[in-house]
Amino acid sequence: MPASRRTEVEAPDDSPPVERLSATLVAYTDRPDRRTIYPHGTTSVARMSTWLTADADAFVALESMR
């Protein structure tokens, strides 16, 4: 059974207002870990149509791209 961990992603203070996002990381032992990003505070029904999932190593820290 994969392990799951949720985190929130917030925009830097000097950026324009944006919608807050939440992230769930699912760790697997036999394949790459996967991260799902979705709007913060959505219900499970709404989340089903507003998510993005990719291998965890496809995501990078925002600070590393500035």
All heavy atoms as TSV, in Angstrom:
chain	resi	resn	atom	element	x	y	z
A	1	MET	N	N	0.850	-1.185	0.000
A	1	MET	CA	C	0.000	0.000	0.000
A	1	MET	C	C	0.885	1.234	0.000
A	1	MET	O	O	1.778	1.357	0.814
A	1	MET	CB	C	-0.877	-0.037	1.255
A	1	MET	CG	C	-1.806	1.109	1.391
A	1	MET	SD	S	-3.330	0.673	0.579
A	1	MET	CE	C	-4.263	2.116	0.806
A	2	PRO	N	N	0.647	2.198	-0.902
A	2	PRO	CA	C	1.474	3.392	-0.959
A	2	PRO	C	C	1.209	4.317	0.218
A	2	PRO	O	O	0.111	4.347	0.764
A	2	PRO	CB	C	1.062	4.045	-2.272
A	2	PRO	CG	C	-0.280	3.507	-2.582
A	2	PRO	CD	C	-0.341	2.139	-1.950
A	3	ALA	N	N	2.235	5.080	0.614
A	3	ALA	CA	C	2.087	6.091	1.653
A	3	ALA	C	C	1.686	7.396	1.003
A	3	ALA	O	O	2.071	7.674	-0.123
A	3	ALA	CB	C	3.401	6.252	2.408
A	4	SER	N	N	0.928	8.225	1.709
A	4	SER	CA	C	0.437	9.482	1.150
A	4	SER	C	C	0.747	10.623	2.108
A	4	SER	O	O	0.675	10.459	3.318
A	4	SER	CB	C	-1.069	9.378	0.923
A	4	SER	OG	O	-1.589	10.580	0.451
A	5	ARG	N	N	1.101	11.807	1.550
A	5	ARG	CA	C	1.407	12.973	2.363
A	5	ARG	C	C	0.872	14.205	1.660
A	5	ARG	O	O	1.060	14.366	0.466
A	5	ARG	CB	C	2.915	13.075	2.542
A	5	ARG	CG	C	3.364	14.187	3.404
A	5	ARG	CD	C	4.856	14.167	3.556
A	5	ARG	NE	N	5.459	13.710	2.320
A	5	ARG	CZ	C	6.706	13.882	1.995
A	5	ARG	NH1	N	7.512	14.474	2.792
A	5	ARG	NH2	N	7.185	13.442	0.845
A	6	ARG	N	N	0.194	15.108	2.404
A	6	ARG	CA	C	-0.385	16.321	1.816
A	6	ARG	C	C	0.428	17.531	2.227
A	6	ARG	O	O	0.863	17.641	3.355
A	6	ARG	CB	C	-1.816	16.510	2.293
A	6	ARG	CG	C	-2.753	15.446	1.778
A	6	ARG	CD	C	-4.113	15.646	2.312
A	6	ARG	NE	N	-4.709	16.803	1.664
A	6	ARG	CZ	C	-5.956	17.147	1.796
A	6	ARG	NH1	N	-6.752	16.455	2.558
A	6	ARG	NH2	N	-6.435	18.194	1.182
A	7	THR	N	N	0.600	18.463	1.308
A	7	THR	CA	C	1.260	19.733	1.592
A	7	THR	C	C	0.507	20.839	0.885
A	7	THR	O	O	-0.243	20.587	-0.047
A	7	THR	CB	C	2.721	19.746	1.100
A	7	THR	OG1	O	2.734	19.429	-0.288
A	7	THR	CG2	C	3.562	18.748	1.852
A	8	GLU	N	N	0.705	22.073	1.359
A	8	GLU	CA	C	0.102	23.223	0.708
A	8	GLU	C	C	1.191	24.023	0.031
A	8	GLU	O	O	2.288	24.154	0.551
A	8	GLU	CB	C	-0.632	24.099	1.721
A	8	GLU	CG	C	-1.878	23.443	2.266
A	8	GLU	CD	C	-2.647	24.360	3.183
A	8	GLU	OE1	O	-2.422	25.581	3.136
A	8	GLU	OE2	O	-3.460	23.856	3.943
A	9	VAL	N	N	0.884	24.561	-1.125
A	9	VAL	CA	C	1.828	25.369	-1.887
A	9	VAL	C	C	1.288	26.783	-1.924
A	9	VAL	O	O	0.150	26.998	-2.328
A	9	VAL	CB	C	1.981	24.813	-3.320
A	9	VAL	CG1	C	2.947	25.662	-4.114
A	9	VAL	CG2	C	2.404	23.364	-3.280
A	10	GLU	N	N	2.095	27.750	-1.490
A	10	GLU	CA	C	1.648	29.138	-1.488
A	10	GLU	C	C	2.534	29.975	-2.386
A	10	GLU	O	O	3.723	29.707	-2.547
A	10	GLU	CB	C	1.683	29.698	-0.069
A	10	GLU	CG	C	0.662	29.034	0.838
A	10	GLU	CD	C	0.536	29.746	2.158
A	10	GLU	OE1	O	0.674	30.982	2.176
A	10	GLU	OE2	O	0.301	29.074	3.157
A	11	ALA	N	N	1.961	31.021	-2.955
A	11	ALA	CA	C	2.714	31.932	-3.814
A	11	ALA	C	C	3.614	32.816	-2.964
A	11	ALA	O	O	3.280	33.130	-1.830
A	11	ALA	CB	C	1.746	32.791	-4.617
A	12	PRO	N	N	4.761	33.235	-3.503
A	12	PRO	CA	C	5.625	34.173	-2.783
A	12	PRO	C	C	4.888	35.477	-2.493
A	12	PRO	O	O	3.948	35.845	-3.197
A	12	PRO	CB	C	6.785	34.411	-3.754
A	12	PRO	CG	C	6.715	33.306	-4.739
A	12	PRO	CD	C	5.293	32.835	-4.781
A	13	ASP	N	N	5.322	36.218	-1.465
A	13	ASP	CA	C	4.648	37.450	-1.048
A	13	ASP	C	C	4.613	38.518	-2.128
A	13	ASP	O	O	3.685	39.318	-2.180
A	13	ASP	CB	C	5.330	38.020	0.194
A	13	ASP	CG	C	5.119	37.134	1.408
A	13	ASP	OD1	O	4.135	36.371	1.424
A	13	ASP	OD2	O	5.937	37.211	2.338
A	14	ASP	N	N	5.626	38.586	-3.006
A	14	ASP	CA	C	5.688	39.650	-3.996
A	14	ASP	C	C	4.980	39.317	-5.312
A	14	ASP	O	O	5.055	40.064	-6.272
A	14	ASP	CB	C	7.140	40.028	-4.280
A	14	ASP	CG	C	7.943	38.856	-4.838
A	14	ASP	OD1	O	7.498	37.699	-4.706
A	14	ASP	OD2	O	9.021	39.095	-5.401
A	15	SER	N	N	4.285	38.210	-5.361
A	15	SER	CA	C	3.602	37.825	-6.592
A	15	SER	C	C	2.137	38.256	-6.550
A	15	SER	O	O	1.588	38.502	-5.488
A	15	SER	CB	C	3.692	36.316	-6.805
A	15	SER	OG	O	2.988	35.647	-5.794
A	16	PRO	N	N	1.493	38.351	-7.715
A	16	PRO	CA	C	0.072	38.703	-7.732
A	16	PRO	C	C	-0.746	37.608	-7.052
A	16	PRO	O	O	-0.309	36.459	-6.975
A	16	PRO	CB	C	-0.269	38.787	-9.213
A	16	PRO	CG	C	0.872	38.216	-9.955
A	16	PRO	CD	C	2.041	38.130	-9.027
A	17	PRO	N	N	-1.924	37.954	-6.549
A	17	PRO	CA	C	-2.762	36.947	-5.890
A	17	PRO	C	C	-3.090	35.798	-6.841
A	17	PRO	O	O	-3.406	36.015	-8.002
A	17	PRO	CB	C	-4.041	37.698	-5.528
A	17	PRO	CG	C	-3.731	39.138	-5.690
A	17	PRO	CD	C	-2.556	39.248	-6.595
A	18	VAL	N	N	-2.979	34.594	-6.337
A	18	VAL	CA	C	-3.315	33.399	-7.104
A	18	VAL	C	C	-4.080	32.443	-6.204
A	18	VAL	O	O	-4.062	32.574	-4.992
A	18	VAL	CB	C	-2.054	32.671	-7.645
A	18	VAL	CG1	C	-1.324	33.532	-8.655
A	18	VAL	CG2	C	-1.146	32.266	-6.526
A	19	GLU	N	N	-4.733	31.511	-6.815
A	19	GLU	CA	C	-5.461	30.506	-6.049
A	19	GLU	C	C	-4.467	29.592	-5.341
A	19	GLU	O	O	-3.477	29.166	-5.925
A	19	GLU	CB	C	-6.337	29.684	-6.988
A	19	GLU	CG	C	-7.207	28.714	-6.242
A	19	GLU	CD	C	-8.233	28.062	-7.151
A	19	GLU	OE1	O	-8.323	28.425	-8.327
A	19	GLU	OE2	O	-8.945	27.186	-6.652
A	20	ARG	N	N	-4.723	29.309	-4.062
A	20	ARG	CA	C	-3.857	28.411	-3.311
A	20	ARG	C	C	-4.041	26.986	-3.819
A	20	ARG	O	O	-5.127	26.583	-4.210
A	20	ARG	CB	C	-4.211	28.460	-1.827
A	20	ARG	CG	C	-3.774	29.759	-1.191
A	20	ARG	CD	C	-4.143	29.818	0.251
A	20	ARG	NE	N	-3.558	28.695	0.965
A	20	ARG	CZ	C	-3.854	28.387	2.217
A	20	ARG	NH1	N	-4.724	29.109	2.883
A	20	ARG	NH2	N	-3.299	27.363	2.803
A	21	LEU	N	N	-2.955	26.247	-3.818
A	21	LEU	CA	C	-2.974	24.860	-4.254
A	21	LEU	C	C	-2.565	23.949	-3.111
A	21	LEU	O	O	-1.816	24.345	-2.226
A	21	LEU	CB	C	-2.006	24.654	-5.423
A	21	LEU	CG	C	-2.280	25.461	-6.683
A	21	LEU	CD1	C	-1.169	25.249	-7.689
A	21	LEU	CD2	C	-3.626	25.081	-7.282
A	22	SER	N	N	-3.062	22.738	-3.145
A	22	SER	CA	C	-2.648	21.687	-2.227
A	22	SER	C	C	-2.006	20.588	-3.043
A	22	SER	O	O	-2.253	20.468	-4.247
A	22	SER	CB	C	-3.848	21.123	-1.451
A	22	SER	OG	O	-4.379	22.101	-0.598
A	23	ALA	N	N	-1.185	19.791	-2.390
A	23	ALA	CA	C	-0.499	18.701	-3.081
A	23	ALA	C	C	-0.541	17.456	-2.210
A	23	ALA	O	O	-0.434	17.534	-0.992
A	23	ALA	CB	C	0.938	19.074	-3.378
A	24	THR	N	N	-0.701	16.325	-2.856
A	24	THR	CA	C	-0.625	15.035	-2.179
A	24	THR	C	C	0.449	14.213	-2.863
A	24	THR	O	O	0.442	14.068	-4.084
A	24	THR	CB	C	-1.979	14.294	-2.254
A	24	THR	OG1	O	-2.975	15.092	-1.617
A	24	THR	CG2	C	-1.907	12.942	-1.561
A	25	LEU	N	N	1.382	13.708	-2.068
A	25	LEU	CA	C	2.445	12.851	-2.574
A	25	LEU	C	C	2.136	11.417	-2.176
A	25	LEU	O	O	1.892	11.134	-1.012
A	25	LEU	CB	C	3.798	13.265	-1.997
A	25	LEU	CG	C	4.964	12.373	-2.393
A	25	LEU	CD1	C	5.292	12.557	-3.862
A	25	LEU	CD2	C	6.167	12.662	-1.530
A	26	VAL	N	N	2.130	10.529	-3.154
A	26	VAL	CA	C	1.923	9.107	-2.884
A	26	VAL	C	C	3.247	8.399	-3.179
A	26	VAL	O	O	3.745	8.470	-4.304
A	26	VAL	CB	C	0.785	8.513	-3.741
A	26	VAL	CG1	C	0.617	7.025	-3.464
A	26	VAL	CG2	C	-0.516	9.260	-3.472
A	27	ALA	N	N	3.821	7.784	-2.145
A	27	ALA	CA	C	5.118	7.104	-2.280
A	27	ALA	C	C	4.886	5.612	-2.529
A	27	ALA	O	O	4.133	4.967	-1.809
A	27	ALA	CB	C	5.934	7.298	-1.011
A	28	TYR	N	N	5.524	5.110	-3.559
A	28	TYR	CA	C	5.426	3.700	-3.920
A	28	TYR	C	C	6.775	3.025	-3.702
A	28	TYR	O	O	7.814	3.671	-3.799
A	28	TYR	CB	C	5.038	3.544	-5.395
A	28	TYR	CG	C	3.661	4.070	-5.718
A	28	TYR	CD1	C	3.484	5.372	-6.180
A	28	TYR	CD2	C	2.539	3.264	-5.576
A	28	TYR	CE1	C	2.224	5.854	-6.478
A	28	TYR	CE2	C	1.278	3.744	-5.877
A	28	TYR	CZ	C	1.128	5.037	-6.331
A	28	TYR	OH	O	-0.128	5.508	-6.633
A	29	THR	N	N	6.774	1.740	-3.447
A	29	THR	CA	C	8.027	1.000	-3.294
A	29	THR	C	C	8.492	0.399	-4.606
A	29	THR	O	O	9.676	0.170	-4.791
A	29	THR	CB	C	7.875	-0.132	-2.262
A	29	THR	OG1	O	6.793	-0.978	-2.662
A	29	THR	CG2	C	7.599	0.427	-0.880
A	30	ASP	N	N	7.576	0.184	-5.546
A	30	ASP	CA	C	7.924	-0.528	-6.772
A	30	ASP	C	C	7.803	0.302	-8.053
A	30	ASP	O	O	7.943	-0.223	-9.152
A	30	ASP	CB	C	7.057	-1.776	-6.905
A	30	ASP	CG	C	5.571	-1.460	-6.918
A	30	ASP	OD1	O	5.190	-0.335	-6.541
A	30	ASP	OD2	O	4.796	-2.343	-7.307
A	31	ARG	N	N	7.559	1.604	-7.918
A	31	ARG	CA	C	7.473	2.499	-9.078
A	31	ARG	C	C	7.688	3.932	-8.592
A	31	ARG	O	O	7.710	4.185	-7.387
A	31	ARG	CB	C	6.147	2.341	-9.800
A	31	ARG	CG	C	4.937	2.620	-8.946
A	31	ARG	CD	C	3.674	2.353	-9.721
A	31	ARG	NE	N	2.520	2.548	-8.859
A	31	ARG	CZ	C	1.299	2.607	-9.292
A	31	ARG	NH1	N	1.050	2.476	-10.567
A	31	ARG	NH2	N	0.303	2.784	-8.460
A	32	PRO	N	N	7.836	4.896	-9.502
A	32	PRO	CA	C	8.092	6.278	-9.073
A	32	PRO	C	C	6.964	6.841	-8.211
A	32	PRO	O	O	5.785	6.537	-8.421
A	32	PRO	CB	C	8.188	7.048	-10.395
A	32	PRO	CG	C	8.537	6.019	-11.419
A	32	PRO	CD	C	7.876	4.748	-10.956
A	33	ASP	N	N	7.348	7.656	-7.235
A	33	ASP	CA	C	6.360	8.355	-6.418
A	33	ASP	C	C	5.574	9.300	-7.318
A	33	ASP	O	O	6.073	9.791	-8.331
A	33	ASP	CB	C	7.043	9.160	-5.316
A	33	ASP	CG	C	7.753	8.273	-4.308
A	33	ASP	OD1	O	7.519	7.052	-4.307
A	33	ASP	OD2	O	8.542	8.817	-3.515
A	34	ARG	N	N	4.312	9.589	-6.957
A	34	ARG	CA	C	3.452	10.456	-7.758
A	34	ARG	C	C	2.944	11.610	-6.891
A	34	ARG	O	O	2.629	11.431	-5.723
A	34	ARG	CB	C	2.248	9.677	-8.287
A	34	ARG	CG	C	2.585	8.447	-9.121
A	34	ARG	CD	C	2.991	8.761	-10.511
A	34	ARG	NE	N	1.800	9.140	-11.262
A	34	ARG	CZ	C	1.836	9.643	-12.478
A	34	ARG	NH1	N	2.967	9.838	-13.090
A	34	ARG	NH2	N	0.737	9.943	-13.100
A	35	ARG	N	N	2.875	12.802	-7.478
A	35	ARG	CA	C	2.357	13.982	-6.778
A	35	ARG	C	C	1.136	14.483	-7.539
A	35	ARG	O	O	1.153	14.597	-8.754
A	35	ARG	CB	C	3.415	15.074	-6.711
A	35	ARG	CG	C	2.944	16.298	-5.932
A	35	ARG	CD	C	4.021	17.351	-5.811
A	35	ARG	NE	N	5.227	16.863	-5.188
A	35	ARG	CZ	C	5.448	16.780	-3.872
A	35	ARG	NH1	N	4.501	17.156	-3.041
A	35	ARG	NH2	N	6.594	16.344	-3.412
A	36	THR	N	N	0.086	14.817	-6.781
A	36	THR	CA	C	-1.136	15.373	-7.358
A	36	THR	C	C	-1.327	16.777	-6.809
A	36	THR	O	O	-1.274	16.986	-5.593
A	36	THR	CB	C	-2.360	14.501	-7.024
A	36	THR	OG1	O	-2.150	13.195	-7.566
A	36	THR	CG2	C	-3.637	15.085	-7.596
A	37	ILE	N	N	-1.550	17.741	-7.696
A	37	ILE	CA	C	-1.784	19.142	-7.338
A	37	ILE	C	C	-3.247	19.454	-7.646
A	37	ILE	O	O	-3.763	19.080	-8.699
A	37	ILE	CB	C	-0.881	20.079	-8.180
A	37	ILE	CG1	C	0.591	19.676	-8.075
A	37	ILE	CG2	C	-1.104	21.536	-7.815
A	37	ILE	CD1	C	1.213	19.896	-6.739
A	38	TYR	N	N	-3.903	20.186	-6.723
A	38	TYR	CA	C	-5.317	20.530	-6.911
A	38	TYR	C	C	-5.632	21.797	-6.128
A	38	TYR	O	O	-4.900	22.155	-5.192
A	38	TYR	CB	C	-6.223	19.371	-6.474
A	38	TYR	CG	C	-5.905	18.857	-5.096
A	38	TYR	CD1	C	-6.552	19.381	-3.981
A	38	TYR	CD2	C	-4.949	17.864	-4.898
A	38	TYR	CE1	C	-6.246	18.923	-2.712
A	38	TYR	CE2	C	-4.643	17.405	-3.637
A	38	TYR	CZ	C	-5.298	17.940	-2.543
A	38	TYR	OH	O	-4.987	17.500	-1.277
A	39	PRO	N	N	-6.710	22.508	-6.481
A	39	PRO	CA	C	-7.079	23.732	-5.761
A	39	PRO	C	C	-7.363	23.433	-4.288
A	39	PRO	O	O	-8.056	22.465	-3.958
A	39	PRO	CB	C	-8.343	24.216	-6.471
A	39	PRO	CG	C	-8.264	23.610	-7.835
A	39	PRO	CD	C	-7.589	22.280	-7.633
A	40	HIS	N	N	-6.820	24.269	-3.422
A	40	HIS	CA	C	-7.005	24.115	-1.975
A	40	HIS	C	C	-8.479	24.290	-1.609
A	40	HIS	O	O	-9.157	25.163	-2.135
A	40	HIS	CB	C	-6.162	25.164	-1.241
A	40	HIS	CG	C	-6.295	25.106	0.233
A	40	HIS	ND1	N	-5.721	24.101	0.966
A	40	HIS	CD2	C	-6.942	25.899	1.102
A	40	HIS	CE1	C	-6.005	24.294	2.248
A	40	HIS	NE2	N	-6.743	25.377	2.349
A	41	GLY	N	N	-8.968	23.439	-0.753
A	41	GLY	CA	C	-10.325	23.578	-0.246
A	41	GLY	C	C	-11.415	22.993	-1.127
A	41	GLY	O	O	-12.589	23.166	-0.823
A	42	THR	N	N	-11.058	22.309	-2.207
A	42	THR	CA	C	-12.100	21.721	-3.055
A	42	THR	C	C	-12.639	20.445	-2.426
A	42	THR	O	O	-11.936	19.750	-1.698
A	42	THR	CB	C	-11.574	21.389	-4.458
A	42	THR	OG1	O	-10.425	20.558	-4.333
A	42	THR	CG2	C	-11.221	22.630	-5.232
A	43	THR	N	N	-13.881	20.148	-2.721
A	43	THR	CA	C	-14.467	18.898	-2.252
A	43	THR	C	C	-13.916	17.753	-3.105
A	43	THR	O	O	-13.379	17.980	-4.189
A	43	THR	CB	C	-15.997	18.918	-2.377
A	43	THR	OG1	O	-16.334	18.986	-3.766
A	43	THR	CG2	C	-16.599	20.083	-1.622
A	44	SER	N	N	-14.068	16.549	-2.650
A	44	SER	CA	C	-13.551	15.413	-3.414
A	44	SER	C	C	-14.205	15.310	-4.789
A	44	SER	O	O	-13.563	14.922	-5.758
A	44	SER	CB	C	-13.737	14.116	-2.634
A	44	SER	OG	O	-15.099	13.918	-2.333
A	45	VAL	N	N	-15.461	15.701	-4.914
A	45	VAL	CA	C	-16.148	15.640	-6.204
A	45	VAL	C	C	-15.556	16.681	-7.157
A	45	VAL	O	O	-15.204	16.376	-8.294
A	45	VAL	CB	C	-17.667	15.859	-6.029
A	45	VAL	CG1	C	-18.357	15.974	-7.374
A	45	VAL	CG2	C	-18.268	14.727	-5.211
A	46	ALA	N	N	-15.403	17.928	-6.705
A	46	ALA	CA	C	-14.826	18.986	-7.550
A	46	ALA	C	C	-13.362	18.689	-7.863
A	46	ALA	O	O	-12.887	18.983	-8.954
A	46	ALA	CB	C	-14.951	20.337	-6.851
A	47	ARG	N	N	-12.650	18.114	-6.924
A	47	ARG	CA	C	-11.234	17.809	-7.122
A	47	ARG	C	C	-11.020	16.831	-8.273
A	47	ARG	O	O	-10.004	16.877	-8.955
A	47	ARG	CB	C	-10.659	17.231	-5.831
A	47	ARG	CG	C	-9.160	17.170	-5.815
A	47	ARG	CD	C	-8.644	16.652	-4.490
A	47	ARG	NE	N	-9.184	17.416	-3.388
A	47	ARG	CZ	C	-9.429	16.925	-2.189
A	47	ARG	NH1	N	-9.181	15.660	-1.921
A	47	ARG	NH2	N	-9.914	17.686	-1.246
A	48	MET	N	N	-11.991	15.953	-8.527
A	48	MET	CA	C	-11.845	14.957	-9.583
A	48	MET	C	C	-11.706	15.591	-10.963
A	48	MET	O	O	-11.176	14.970	-11.873
A	48	MET	CB	C	-13.017	13.972	-9.564
A	48	MET	CG	C	-12.977	13.052	-8.364
A	48	MET	SD	S	-14.188	11.704	-8.424
A	48	MET	CE	C	-15.732	12.563	-8.450
A	49	SER	N	N	-12.144	16.848	-11.145
A	49	SER	CA	C	-12.038	17.485	-12.457
A	49	SER	C	C	-11.042	18.641	-12.474
A	49	SER	O	O	-10.933	19.340	-13.473
A	49	SER	CB	C	-13.410	17.989	-12.902
A	49	SER	OG	O	-13.866	18.999	-12.027
A	50	THR	N	N	-10.290	18.842	-11.393
A	50	THR	CA	C	-9.366	19.982	-11.328
A	50	THR	C	C	-7.988	19.580	-10.814
A	50	THR	O	O	-7.317	20.357	-10.153
A	50	THR	CB	C	-9.926	21.090	-10.420
A	50	THR	OG1	O	-10.170	20.545	-9.127
A	50	THR	CG2	C	-11.183	21.689	-10.989
A	51	TRP	N	N	-7.529	18.399	-11.110
A	51	TRP	CA	C	-6.250	17.910	-10.588
A	51	TRP	C	C	-5.235	17.699	-11.694
A	51	TRP	O	O	-5.573	17.614	-12.866
A	51	TRP	CB	C	-6.450	16.626	-9.805
A	51	TRP	CG	C	-7.137	15.547	-10.588
A	51	TRP	CD1	C	-8.472	15.295	-10.621
A	51	TRP	CD2	C	-6.543	14.594	-11.477
A	51	TRP	NE1	N	-8.751	14.252	-11.473
A	51	TRP	CE2	C	-7.575	13.792	-12.013
A	51	TRP	CE3	C	-5.246	14.329	-11.878
A	51	TRP	CZ2	C	-7.337	12.763	-12.914
A	51	TRP	CZ3	C	-5.011	13.298	-12.786
A	51	TRP	CH2	C	-6.058	12.527	-13.280
A	52	LEU	N	N	-3.965	17.630	-11.291
A	52	LEU	CA	C	-2.866	17.328	-12.188
A	52	LEU	C	C	-1.939	16.380	-11.444
A	52	LEU	O	O	-1.538	16.662	-10.311
A	52	LEU	CB	C	-2.101	18.603	-12.556
A	52	LEU	CG	C	-0.789	18.406	-13.297
A	52	LEU	CD1	C	-1.078	18.085	-14.759
A	52	LEU	CD2	C	0.077	19.619	-13.175
A	53	THR	N	N	-1.610	15.241	-12.044
A	53	THR	CA	C	-0.725	14.260	-11.413
A	53	THR	C	C	0.453	13.960	-12.325
A	53	THR	O	O	0.291	13.851	-13.537
A	53	THR	CB	C	-1.484	12.942	-11.115
A	53	THR	OG1	O	-2.539	13.228	-10.195
A	53	THR	CG2	C	-0.569	11.900	-10.492
A	54	ALA	N	N	1.637	13.833	-11.707
A	54	ALA	CA	C	2.843	13.484	-12.448
A	54	ALA	C	C	3.824	12.809	-11.497
A	54	ALA	O	O	3.646	12.859	-10.271
A	54	ALA	CB	C	3.472	14.722	-13.061
A	55	ASP	N	N	4.874	12.201	-12.062
A	55	ASP	CA	C	5.921	11.639	-11.212
A	55	ASP	C	C	6.469	12.756	-10.335
A	55	ASP	O	O	6.645	13.895	-10.779
A	55	ASP	CB	C	7.056	11.039	-12.043
A	55	ASP	CG	C	6.655	9.734	-12.722
A	55	ASP	OD1	O	5.572	9.189	-12.406
A	55	ASP	OD2	O	7.424	9.251	-13.567
A	56	ALA	N	N	6.752	12.453	-9.079
A	56	ALA	CA	C	7.189	13.460	-8.116
A	56	ALA	C	C	8.454	14.172	-8.566
A	56	ALA	O	O	8.610	15.376	-8.320
A	56	ALA	CB	C	7.394	12.814	-6.747
A	57	ASP	N	N	9.349	13.486	-9.259
A	57	ASP	CA	C	10.592	14.144	-9.669
A	57	ASP	C	C	10.403	15.107	-10.846
A	57	ASP	O	O	11.332	15.803	-11.241
A	57	ASP	CB	C	11.678	13.129	-9.975
A	57	ASP	CG	C	11.351	12.206	-11.144
A	57	ASP	OD1	O	10.267	12.344	-11.751
A	57	ASP	OD2	O	12.185	11.335	-11.442
A	58	ALA	N	N	9.196	15.210	-11.381
A	58	ALA	CA	C	8.908	16.187	-12.434
A	58	ALA	C	C	8.658	17.578	-11.846
A	58	ALA	O	O	8.676	18.569	-12.563
A	58	ALA	CB	C	7.698	15.750	-13.248
A	59	PHE	N	N	8.424	17.655	-10.547
A	59	PHE	CA	C	8.175	18.927	-9.871
A	59	PHE	C	C	9.476	19.445	-9.269
A	59	PHE	O	O	10.290	18.670	-8.792
A	59	PHE	CB	C	7.135	18.742	-8.746
A	59	PHE	CG	C	5.775	18.369	-9.268
A	59	PHE	CD1	C	5.429	17.048	-9.432
A	59	PHE	CD2	C	4.840	19.341	-9.580
A	59	PHE	CE1	C	4.165	16.674	-9.912
A	59	PHE	CE2	C	3.599	18.994	-10.067
A	59	PHE	CZ	C	3.258	17.658	-10.226
A	60	VAL	N	N	9.655	20.765	-9.315
A	60	VAL	CA	C	10.843	21.395	-8.731
A	60	VAL	C	C	10.388	22.529	-7.819
A	60	VAL	O	O	9.285	23.067	-7.980
A	60	VAL	CB	C	11.801	21.936	-9.804
A	60	VAL	CG1	C	12.349	20.800	-10.668
A	60	VAL	CG2	C	11.132	22.966	-10.687
A	61	ALA	N	N	11.252	22.910	-6.885
A	61	ALA	CA	C	10.951	24.030	-6.002
A	61	ALA	C	C	10.917	25.313	-6.812
A	61	ALA	O	O	11.767	25.551	-7.674
A	61	ALA	CB	C	12.010	24.127	-4.910
A	62	LEU	N	N	9.930	26.150	-6.554
A	62	LEU	CA	C	9.778	27.416	-7.261
A	62	LEU	C	C	11.042	28.262	-7.143
A	62	LEU	O	O	11.499	28.867	-8.113
A	62	LEU	CB	C	8.577	28.172	-6.721
A	62	LEU	CG	C	8.277	29.535	-7.331
A	62	LEU	CD1	C	7.985	29.392	-8.823
A	62	LEU	CD2	C	7.117	30.185	-6.619
A	63	GLU	N	N	11.654	28.297	-5.964
A	63	GLU	CA	C	12.853	29.095	-5.742
A	63	GLU	C	C	14.005	28.674	-6.638
A	63	GLU	O	O	14.850	29.485	-6.997
A	63	GLU	CB	C	13.289	28.996	-4.270
A	63	GLU	CG	C	12.300	29.595	-3.294
A	63	GLU	CD	C	11.138	28.650	-2.996
A	63	GLU	OE1	O	11.273	27.420	-3.134
A	63	GLU	OE2	O	10.073	29.180	-2.619
A	64	SER	N	N	14.073	27.427	-7.046
A	64	SER	CA	C	15.175	26.962	-7.878
A	64	SER	C	C	15.039	27.421	-9.327
A	64	SER	O	O	15.979	27.312	-10.108
A	64	SER	CB	C	15.287	25.434	-7.830
A	64	SER	OG	O	14.195	24.836	-8.512
A	65	MET	N	N	13.899	27.952	-9.716
A	65	MET	CA	C	13.663	28.387	-11.080
A	65	MET	C	C	13.716	29.902	-11.224
A	65	MET	O	O	13.462	30.430	-12.278
A	65	MET	CB	C	12.280	27.904	-11.565
A	65	MET	CG	C	12.190	26.428	-11.713
A	65	MET	SD	S	13.201	25.920	-13.107
A	65	MET	CE	C	14.268	24.741	-12.337
A	66	ARG	N	N	14.020	30.606	-10.171
A	66	ARG	CA	C	14.079	32.080	-10.226
A	66	ARG	C	C	15.458	32.553	-10.519
A	66	ARG	O	O	16.431	32.035	-10.268
A	66	ARG	CB	C	13.593	32.667	-8.919
A	66	ARG	CG	C	12.107	32.403	-8.792
A	66	ARG	CD	C	11.571	33.067	-7.595
A	66	ARG	NE	N	10.132	32.922	-7.743
A	66	ARG	CZ	C	9.272	33.721	-7.228
A	66	ARG	NH1	N	9.668	34.726	-6.522
A	66	ARG	NH2	N	7.994	33.543	-7.410
